[in-house]
Amino acid sequence: MTDEQIQKLTQATKYMHQVLDQDTTGHSSDHIERVVRLTRRLCQDEEVPDYLALMAATLHDVVDDKLFTSVSEARQALQQFLDKIAINAKEQAELWQIIDHMSYRKNIDQKQQLSIAGRIVQDADRLDAIGAIGIARTFYFGGHFGEKMYDPQLAPRTKLAASDYKSGESTVINHFYEKLLRLQDQLNTAAAKKIALKRQTRMLNFLTDFKAEWAAED
């Protein structure tokens, strides 16, 4: 990585902190920092140049429609930032392609075609949604939006279109079955799949223990 690229990543990190440090949904800068570390690790394991992947990992949530009242304003602000730090048109196009097409919801109806950098960032983001951290973030997110923790009478939804994903009645526990437990099979890289094995087991064990305690059967 060149000195210029390192400087631009430093500026992007500073911008990300300005936008996300106060987030209380599980998408704050600590989430981004973990995704960046995982992205760097996956790039090394997959022997992929890491500059664009790290840039996308750093900025992928600064325009997330779950987090902002005006997504258009968030997108405009990011565009102005990319222009300000002189990200060239080709790199901007790839960054937007990754940011706009890596989310779980965008891939429900049809798997989006991503560059290898995009597939790595997608894997890193999904890894941070599972395992012990994933469990914590799921309850943090659900609490922020006032979701019910659990209802044994409300079964998880099994077939969801993108249009249904954010609508309908569900619970925090059902979110594991509706999304999180499915992520392991949707990872792109061998390195990410290896990391996911232990994280998947942690979630399954947690769900078993949670339901036993809920029913006072532990």
PyMOL commands that set and color helices and strands:
alter all, ss='L'
color gray80, all
select helices_A, chain A and resi 3-20+29-46+51-59+71-84+89-101+105-107+116-127+131-144+172-178+180-186+190-214
alter helices_A, ss='H'
color red, helices_A
deselect
rebuild
show_as cartoon
